[in-house]
Amino acid sequence: MERWALVSGLNGDLDLYERIQRDLKRQRDVASLFVLGDLVGACTSCNALLDRLRRPKPGDLTPDCVYGWRDDQLLAECGYRGERKADALRQNEGEASLANLLAAVDPDHLGWLASLQFGFIELDCALIHGSSADVADRLTETTSPLILMDRLTRLDVNRLFTARSGRQFRLELTGGEIRSKVTDHSGEHQAAQAVPKRSVIGIGEGDHYTLYDPATDHLTFLDLSKSRGQRKRGFG
């Protein structure tokens, strides 16, 4: 089985995307490219990148995209999320940042962005910008194991790939047992459910992206800012 490439945080940067595409051509057996959100950003213009994602060039690894937090904020402000507006972006980054984002994306791209899915389920893996709870959910190495288990079991997957934190990490939930107790008119009932080994994986953002082999469960964390082809760290 061939490997997946998982990237996020392009933020409208076509040059970054071209560097990722060139780096992928040097990697072995990469068959799928998943872009886990934050396609747009408050740069001068996001339109060239969005054109490229929508209409890949010959030789590109064709991207499968989901929307991220920043994309969601843009769509909310433009009326694609009902009554909701980009209040979180306003609070976190200010009106000027929101104005720059609105100016950076041509309205012709909004329908395509709105058509993107929240995430993908591939094999026993969930590929999402945030988590199964919310696109803004920021999972990190210090997130409670109970929260991680909740995010995994919501989708009934064994591996959750997330990009929201911008960090590269792998957290293993090594199994165990969930015990429950229910009392009703017939008395008290106890139950135990085995928990399989599961993982939450941060794929990074921008220059930092991840390769994953679903056949072997092997991860490689890459950093384009380092020397060509250098691996940052990996797991077997």
N, C-alpha and C positions, 0 to 999 in steps of 0.2 A: 504494500500500500504506500502511496506517495504522501509527501508531507504537506502541511498547511503553513502558510505565512499569515500572521495576525498582526495588523498594524492599527494605529489610532492616532488622533491628534494631528492630522495633516493641517488643519486650520487654514485652508485655502492656499497652501504653499505648494505650487506645482513643482518647483525645483526639488523640494524634499521628496515628493512622490516619484519624480524621475530618478533620483538617486536610489530610492528603494527598489524601483523596477530594475535598474542596472545591477544592484546587488543581488537581487533574486535570480538573475540570469547566471550569476556565478555560483549559486547554491545548487546542490544536487537534489533531484527528485522532488522539487516543489511544484505541486499540481494545482493548488487552490490558494487564492488570496482573499482574505476576509478583512474588510476595513470596518473596525468597530467604532464608528462614530467620530464626532467632532471633525466633520469634513470641512466646515466653514470656520472662519475666524475673522477678527477685526483687522485684517490686512488691507492693502490698497485695493485688491480685487481678488475674489475667489472664483471668478467665472472661468478662467482658463483651466484651473484644476477640475471644476465641476464638468466642464466640457469633456475633459480627458477621461474622467470616471464614467461618464455616460456613453462616450464613444471611444473605446480604447483604440490605441494605435496597433497596427500589425506588429506582432512580437511581444506586446504587453501580456502579462499574466492578467486575465480578465478579473476585475474586482467584484466581489459580492459585498455590498455595503449595508450597514444598518445605521440608524440615526443615533446621534449622541446628545449629550446635555446641551451643548452650544447650538446644535442644529434644532433641537426641540425648542429652545428659547427663541430662536429666530422665527420658527413657524408659529409659536404662540403669539408673538408680537404682530405677525402678519395675518392673524385671524384664522389659522389652520388648527387651532386647539380650542375651539369653542370660545367661551368668555375669558379664558385664561390669557394672561399677558406675560411678558418676560420680566416679571418682578424679581426673580432670583438673580438674573443678570444685572438688573439695575442696582440691586442692593450690593452685590459682590464687586461690581466693576464700574458702576456709574453710568449716567446717561450718555456720556461721550463715547464710551465703548460700544453701547448699544447702537448709537447713531452710526458709528463707523461700520459695524457689522451689517446694518441695513443697507448702507451705501455700497458695501463690498459684494453683494449678491444680487444679480439681475433677477427681476421677478419671474423671468421665464424658467428659472431653475426651481422655483418654490414648489411647483406641482410634483416634480420628480423627488425632491427631498421629502415631501409629504407622503409619497408612495412607499418610502423605505419602511422596512419592518423594524420592530423593536429588538428582535434578535433572531438567531438561528438555532435549531436543534440539529446537530450532526452526530450520528452514532449515539454515544452516551454523553455527549458534550453540549453545553449551552454556551453560545457565543453572543455576548451582550456588552453594551457599553458600560452600564452600571451594574445592576443585578436584576434578579427576577422580581424584586420589590419595586424598583423605580429606576429610571434612567439616571437620576442624580445620586443614587446610592454609591457611596465611596468606600469600597472594601479595601483594607490594607492588612499588613502583617500583624497588626495589633487588634484587629476586629475579633470580638468574642466568638469562640467556636460554636456557641449556640446560635448566634446570628448566621454564621456561615452555613451551618446545617440547615437552618430555615430556608436560606436562599437556594440551596441545592435541592431540598425536598419539594419546594414549590413546583419545580419543573421535573422532578423525578429523574435527575441526571447524576452522574458520578463525577463529572468535571465541569466546573464553571469558569469560563474565561471572561475576565473583566478588564476594562481599560480606564475606568473613571478616575482612579487614584493617580494614574500616570506612572505607576511604579511596576517594576518587574519582580515577581516573587512567586513561590509555590508553597502553599500551605496544605499539609496532609491531615485529614481526619481519619485516623487509623482504625476506625471500626468501634465496636462496643455494642451497647444495648440500651434501648430506650424503654423504660418501665412506666406503666400507667396504672392508675387505680380508679375504678368507677364504682360508686355506690348508688344502687337504685332500690326499688321496692322488693326485689328478690335477694338483696344482700350486696356484699362487696365482691367485686371482680377485679382481678389483677391480670395484666397482660405484659408480655415482653416482646419487643421487636428488635431483631438484629439490625445493626447499622453497618453497611458495607464500607470499605475503604473508599474515601472520596477526596477530591482536591479542589481548591480554589486557586486560580492562576491569574496573576496580574501580568498583562502583556506589555506594559510600557506605553509610551507615546512618542510622537515625533521621530527623532533619530533612533530611538530604542524600540525594537520590534522583536517578535518571537516566532520561532519555527517549532512546529509540533508534528510528531509522527504518531498518528493514532494507532498504528499497528504495534508499536513498541512502548508507547506512552513516554517517549523521550522528548524532552524540551531543550531548546537552545535559545538563550537570550542574547540578542545581538545589539551592537551599538555602532551606528554608522559614523559617529564622530571619532571613533578609534581607527586604527590602521585597517586597511582593506581586508575583509574576511575574518578579522579577529573575533573570537568568541568572548563574550563577557563572562558568562558562566552557564553551566548546563546541568541537567538532571537526567539520570538514567533510571 
